[in-house]
Structures are given as structure tokens and as C-alpha cells.
Amino acid sequence: MFEFVIFFKVRMTSTKNEIKNTMMDAWEVNEGVVNWNSETLIP
């Protein structure tokens, strides 16, 4: 879980399109994790 959070924070420094692609890729892996990280890390 923590590794994913760190990865997600790093990806947020990329362009919005990159972030969107990363989120969609992660969504396919685990919807719950994406929902949790989206609410926690994106203001």
C-alpha cells in the first residue's frame, strides 16, 4: 500500500494526462486503492 502511495505522489509531478493514464492503469489493478489515494492525495 505504502509503495503505491509513494508511486502515486511521484506521478502527480507529471502532466495531467500522465496522471490520468496512471490512475486508469491502477484502477484496473485495484479500484479501492485508487479511490482511497484519489481522496487522500488530490486536493
PDB file of N, CA, C and O in Angstrom:
ATOM      1  N   MET A   1       0.837  -1.210   0.000  1.00  0.00           N
ATOM      2  CA  MET A   1       0.000   0.000   0.000  1.00  0.00           C
ATOM      3  C   MET A   1       0.871   1.259   0.000  1.00  0.00           C
ATOM      4  O   MET A   1       0.658   2.169  -0.800  1.00  0.00           O
ATOM      5  N   PHE A   2       1.855   1.301   0.905  1.00  0.00           N
ATOM      6  CA  PHE A   2       2.686   2.489   1.013  1.00  0.00           C
ATOM      7  C   PHE A   2       3.519   2.708  -0.249  1.00  0.00           C
ATOM      8  O   PHE A   2       3.733   3.845  -0.671  1.00  0.00           O
ATOM      9  N   GLU A   3       3.987   1.608  -0.847  1.00  0.00           N
ATOM     10  CA  GLU A   3       4.756   1.735  -2.082  1.00  0.00           C
ATOM     11  C   GLU A   3       3.904   2.385  -3.163  1.00  0.00           C
ATOM     12  O   GLU A   3       4.390   3.204  -3.943  1.00  0.00           O
ATOM     13  N   PHE A   4       2.621   2.009  -3.200  1.00  0.00           N
ATOM     14  CA  PHE A   4       1.712   2.572  -4.205  1.00  0.00           C
ATOM     15  C   PHE A   4       1.494   4.060  -3.956  1.00  0.00           C
ATOM     16  O   PHE A   4       1.451   4.852  -4.898  1.00  0.00           O
ATOM     17  N   VAL A   5       1.359   4.437  -2.691  1.00  0.00           N
ATOM     18  CA  VAL A   5       1.145   5.847  -2.351  1.00  0.00           C
ATOM     19  C   VAL A   5       2.343   6.678  -2.799  1.00  0.00           C
ATOM     20  O   VAL A   5       2.174   7.753  -3.375  1.00  0.00           O
ATOM     21  N   ILE A   6       3.554   6.185  -2.534  1.00  0.00           N
ATOM     22  CA  ILE A   6       4.765   6.900  -2.941  1.00  0.00           C
ATOM     23  C   ILE A   6       4.809   7.023  -4.457  1.00  0.00           C
ATOM     24  O   ILE A   6       5.112   8.090  -4.992  1.00  0.00           O
ATOM     25  N   PHE A   7       4.505   5.930  -5.145  1.00  0.00           N
ATOM     26  CA  PHE A   7       4.484   5.944  -6.605  1.00  0.00           C
ATOM     27  C   PHE A   7       3.470   6.965  -7.114  1.00  0.00           C
ATOM     28  O   PHE A   7       3.741   7.700  -8.064  1.00  0.00           O
ATOM     29  N   PHE A   8       2.318   7.006  -6.483  1.00  0.00           N
ATOM     30  CA  PHE A   8       1.260   7.914  -6.906  1.00  0.00           C
ATOM     31  C   PHE A   8       1.680   9.370  -6.706  1.00  0.00           C
ATOM     32  O   PHE A   8       1.437  10.215  -7.567  1.00  0.00           O
ATOM     33  N   LYS A   9       2.313   9.659  -5.566  1.00  0.00           N
ATOM     34  CA  LYS A   9       2.774  11.025  -5.300  1.00  0.00           C
ATOM     35  C   LYS A   9       3.797  11.451  -6.345  1.00  0.00           C
ATOM     36  O   LYS A   9       3.764  12.583  -6.828  1.00  0.00           O
ATOM     37  N   VAL A  10       4.705  10.545  -6.691  1.00  0.00           N
ATOM     38  CA  VAL A  10       5.720  10.852  -7.692  1.00  0.00           C
ATOM     39  C   VAL A  10       5.074  11.140  -9.038  1.00  0.00           C
ATOM     40  O   VAL A  10       5.482  12.065  -9.740  1.00  0.00           O
ATOM     41  N   ARG A  11       4.078  10.358  -9.395  1.00  0.00           N
ATOM     42  CA  ARG A  11       3.411  10.525 -10.678  1.00  0.00           C
ATOM     43  C   ARG A  11       2.650  11.850 -10.742  1.00  0.00           C
ATOM     44  O   ARG A  11       2.440  12.383 -11.832  1.00  0.00           O
ATOM     45  N   MET A  12       2.243  12.378  -9.617  1.00  0.00           N
ATOM     46  CA  MET A  12       1.475  13.629  -9.599  1.00  0.00           C
ATOM     47  C   MET A  12       2.314  14.810 -10.071  1.00  0.00           C
ATOM     48  O   MET A  12       1.774  15.879 -10.359  1.00  0.00           O
ATOM     49  N   THR A  13       3.646  14.625 -10.154  1.00  0.00           N
ATOM     50  CA  THR A  13       4.503  15.700 -10.628  1.00  0.00           C
ATOM     51  C   THR A  13       4.523  15.739 -12.152  1.00  0.00           C
ATOM     52  O   THR A  13       5.054  16.680 -12.743  1.00  0.00           O
ATOM     53  N   SER A  14       3.952  14.729 -12.785  1.00  0.00           N
ATOM     54  CA  SER A  14       3.910  14.680 -14.246  1.00  0.00           C
ATOM     55  C   SER A  14       2.728  15.503 -14.760  1.00  0.00           C
ATOM     56  O   SER A  14       2.044  16.167 -13.982  1.00  0.00           O
ATOM     57  N   THR A  15       2.494  15.456 -16.059  1.00  0.00           N
ATOM     58  CA  THR A  15       1.383  16.206 -16.640  1.00  0.00           C
ATOM     59  C   THR A  15       0.055  15.597 -16.236  1.00  0.00           C
ATOM     60  O   THR A  15       0.006  14.455 -15.780  1.00  0.00           O
ATOM     61  N   LYS A  16      -1.014  16.344 -16.399  1.00  0.00           N
ATOM     62  CA  LYS A  16      -2.333  15.839 -16.033  1.00  0.00           C
ATOM     63  C   LYS A  16      -2.680  14.591 -16.835  1.00  0.00           C
ATOM     64  O   LYS A  16      -3.332  13.678 -16.328  1.00  0.00           O
ATOM     65  N   ASN A  17      -2.242  14.558 -18.088  1.00  0.00           N
ATOM     66  CA  ASN A  17      -2.518  13.405 -18.937  1.00  0.00           C
ATOM     67  C   ASN A  17      -1.795  12.178 -18.399  1.00  0.00           C
ATOM     68  O   ASN A  17      -2.348  11.079 -18.382  1.00  0.00           O
ATOM     69  N   GLU A  18      -0.555  12.372 -17.960  1.00  0.00           N
ATOM     70  CA  GLU A  18       0.222  11.271 -17.379  1.00  0.00           C
ATOM     71  C   GLU A  18      -0.482  10.757 -16.126  1.00  0.00           C
ATOM     72  O   GLU A  18      -0.592   9.550 -15.913  1.00  0.00           O
ATOM     73  N   ILE A  19      -0.953  11.688 -15.305  1.00  0.00           N
ATOM     74  CA  ILE A  19      -1.651  11.300 -14.072  1.00  0.00           C
ATOM     75  C   ILE A  19      -2.902  10.491 -14.409  1.00  0.00           C
ATOM     76  O   ILE A  19      -3.188   9.473 -13.779  1.00  0.00           O
ATOM     77  N   LYS A  20      -3.631  10.956 -15.401  1.00  0.00           N
ATOM     78  CA  LYS A  20      -4.862  10.270 -15.795  1.00  0.00           C
ATOM     79  C   LYS A  20      -4.554   8.846 -16.243  1.00  0.00           C
ATOM     80  O   LYS A  20      -5.245   7.904 -15.856  1.00  0.00           O
ATOM     81  N   ASN A  21      -3.516   8.693 -17.058  1.00  0.00           N
ATOM     82  CA  ASN A  21      -3.139   7.372 -17.543  1.00  0.00           C
ATOM     83  C   ASN A  21      -2.724   6.463 -16.384  1.00  0.00           C
ATOM     84  O   ASN A  21      -3.079   5.285 -16.348  1.00  0.00           O
ATOM     85  N   THR A  22      -1.969   7.025 -15.441  1.00  0.00           N
ATOM     86  CA  THR A  22      -1.518   6.247 -14.289  1.00  0.00           C
ATOM     87  C   THR A  22      -2.715   5.791 -13.453  1.00  0.00           C
ATOM     88  O   THR A  22      -2.773   4.647 -13.003  1.00  0.00           O
ATOM     89  N   MET A  23      -3.659   6.696 -13.256  1.00  0.00           N
ATOM     90  CA  MET A  23      -4.840   6.365 -12.460  1.00  0.00           C
ATOM     91  C   MET A  23      -5.656   5.265 -13.136  1.00  0.00           C
ATOM     92  O   MET A  23      -6.149   4.355 -12.470  1.00  0.00           O
ATOM     93  N   MET A  24      -5.795   5.348 -14.444  1.00  0.00           N
ATOM     94  CA  MET A  24      -6.568   4.338 -15.163  1.00  0.00           C
ATOM     95  C   MET A  24      -5.869   2.987 -15.103  1.00  0.00           C
ATOM     96  O   MET A  24      -6.526   1.955 -14.967  1.00  0.00           O
ATOM     97  N   ASP A  25      -4.539   2.986 -15.202  1.00  0.00           N
ATOM     98  CA  ASP A  25      -3.788   1.735 -15.109  1.00  0.00           C
ATOM     99  C   ASP A  25      -3.965   1.127 -13.721  1.00  0.00           C
ATOM    100  O   ASP A  25      -4.185  -0.076 -13.581  1.00  0.00           O
ATOM    101  N   ALA A  26      -3.867   1.969 -12.704  1.00  0.00           N
ATOM    102  CA  ALA A  26      -4.001   1.493 -11.326  1.00  0.00           C
ATOM    103  C   ALA A  26      -5.433   1.035 -11.059  1.00  0.00           C
ATOM    104  O   ALA A  26      -5.662   0.077 -10.322  1.00  0.00           O
ATOM    105  N   TRP A  27      -6.403   1.738 -11.674  1.00  0.00           N
ATOM    106  CA  TRP A  27      -7.805   1.387 -11.491  1.00  0.00           C
ATOM    107  C   TRP A  27      -8.050  -0.060 -11.896  1.00  0.00           C
ATOM    108  O   TRP A  27      -8.817  -0.778 -11.253  1.00  0.00           O
ATOM    109  N   GLU A  28      -7.391  -0.475 -12.966  1.00  0.00           N
ATOM    110  CA  GLU A  28      -7.546  -1.849 -13.435  1.00  0.00           C
ATOM    111  C   GLU A  28      -6.976  -2.832 -12.426  1.00  0.00           C
ATOM    112  O   GLU A  28      -7.414  -3.980 -12.350  1.00  0.00           O
ATOM    113  N   VAL A  29      -5.997  -2.376 -11.652  1.00  0.00           N
ATOM    114  CA  VAL A  29      -5.362  -3.249 -10.662  1.00  0.00           C
ATOM    115  C   VAL A  29      -6.227  -3.359  -9.404  1.00  0.00           C
ATOM    116  O   VAL A  29      -6.497  -4.457  -8.917  1.00  0.00           O
ATOM    117  N   ASN A  30      -6.653  -2.207  -8.890  1.00  0.00           N
ATOM    118  CA  ASN A  30      -7.405  -2.232  -7.636  1.00  0.00           C
ATOM    119  C   ASN A  30      -8.226  -0.952  -7.497  1.00  0.00           C
ATOM    120  O   ASN A  30      -7.673   0.108  -7.203  1.00  0.00           O
ATOM    121  N   GLU A  31      -9.534  -1.041  -7.706  1.00  0.00           N
ATOM    122  CA  GLU A  31     -10.399   0.138  -7.638  1.00  0.00           C
ATOM    123  C   GLU A  31     -10.342   0.804  -6.263  1.00  0.00           C
ATOM    124  O   GLU A  31     -10.285   2.030  -6.167  1.00  0.00           O
ATOM    125  N   GLY A  32     -10.357   0.000  -5.203  1.00  0.00           N
ATOM    126  CA  GLY A  32     -10.364   0.543  -3.850  1.00  0.00           C
ATOM    127  C   GLY A  32      -9.140   1.386  -3.562  1.00  0.00           C
ATOM    128  O   GLY A  32      -9.241   2.443  -2.940  1.00  0.00           O
ATOM    129  N   VAL A  33      -7.980   0.924  -4.011  1.00  0.00           N
ATOM    130  CA  VAL A  33      -6.744   1.668  -3.757  1.00  0.00           C
ATOM    131  C   VAL A  33      -6.773   3.003  -4.471  1.00  0.00           C
ATOM    132  O   VAL A  33      -6.371   4.021  -3.907  1.00  0.00           O
ATOM    133  N   VAL A  34      -7.246   3.009  -5.711  1.00  0.00           N
ATOM    134  CA  VAL A  34      -7.314   4.255  -6.475  1.00  0.00           C
ATOM    135  C   VAL A  34      -8.273   5.230  -5.805  1.00  0.00           C
ATOM    136  O   VAL A  34      -7.965   6.416  -5.687  1.00  0.00           O
ATOM    137  N   ASN A  35      -9.430   4.747  -5.367  1.00  0.00           N
ATOM    138  CA  ASN A  35     -10.401   5.616  -4.706  1.00  0.00           C
ATOM    139  C   ASN A  35      -9.808   6.217  -3.440  1.00  0.00           C
ATOM    140  O   ASN A  35      -9.957   7.412  -3.186  1.00  0.00           O
ATOM    141  N   TRP A  36      -9.138   5.389  -2.648  1.00  0.00           N
ATOM    142  CA  TRP A  36      -8.547   5.847  -1.388  1.00  0.00           C
ATOM    143  C   TRP A  36      -7.466   6.885  -1.651  1.00  0.00           C
ATOM    144  O   TRP A  36      -7.431   7.929  -0.999  1.00  0.00           O
ATOM    145  N   ASN A  37      -6.582   6.600  -2.607  1.00  0.00           N
ATOM    146  CA  ASN A  37      -5.492   7.526  -2.905  1.00  0.00           C
ATOM    147  C   ASN A  37      -6.000   8.817  -3.531  1.00  0.00           C
ATOM    148  O   ASN A  37      -5.471   9.891  -3.246  1.00  0.00           O
ATOM    149  N   SER A  38      -7.009   8.727  -4.372  1.00  0.00           N
ATOM    150  CA  SER A  38      -7.549   9.924  -5.007  1.00  0.00           C
ATOM    151  C   SER A  38      -8.115  10.878  -3.953  1.00  0.00           C
ATOM    152  O   SER A  38      -7.884  12.085  -4.016  1.00  0.00           O
ATOM    153  N   GLU A  39      -8.843  10.342  -3.004  1.00  0.00           N
ATOM    154  CA  GLU A  39      -9.441  11.177  -1.967  1.00  0.00           C
ATOM    155  C   GLU A  39      -8.389  11.722  -1.017  1.00  0.00           C
ATOM    156  O   GLU A  39      -8.547  12.811  -0.465  1.00  0.00           O
ATOM    157  N   THR A  40      -7.309  10.962  -0.825  1.00  0.00           N
ATOM    158  CA  THR A  40      -6.294  11.336   0.163  1.00  0.00           C
ATOM    159  C   THR A  40      -5.256  12.294  -0.396  1.00  0.00           C
ATOM    160  O   THR A  40      -4.843  13.226   0.294  1.00  0.00           O
ATOM    161  N   LEU A  41      -4.828  12.081  -1.636  1.00  0.00           N
ATOM    162  CA  LEU A  41      -3.690  12.830  -2.166  1.00  0.00           C
ATOM    163  C   LEU A  41      -4.056  13.992  -3.082  1.00  0.00           C
ATOM    164  O   LEU A  41      -3.277  14.936  -3.217  1.00  0.00           O
ATOM    165  N   ILE A  42      -5.222  13.941  -3.708  1.00  0.00           N
ATOM    166  CA  ILE A  42      -5.595  15.017  -4.627  1.00  0.00           C
ATOM    167  C   ILE A  42      -6.486  16.037  -3.918  1.00  0.00           C
ATOM    168  O   ILE A  42      -7.589  15.707  -3.483  1.00  0.00           O
ATOM    169  N   PRO A  43      -6.008  17.269  -3.805  1.00  0.00           N
ATOM    170  CA  PRO A  43      -6.756  18.318  -3.090  1.00  0.00           C
ATOM    171  C   PRO A  43      -8.032  18.720  -3.822  1.00  0.00           C
ATOM    172  O   PRO A  43      -8.767  19.587  -3.350  1.00  0.00           O
TER     173      PRO A  43
END
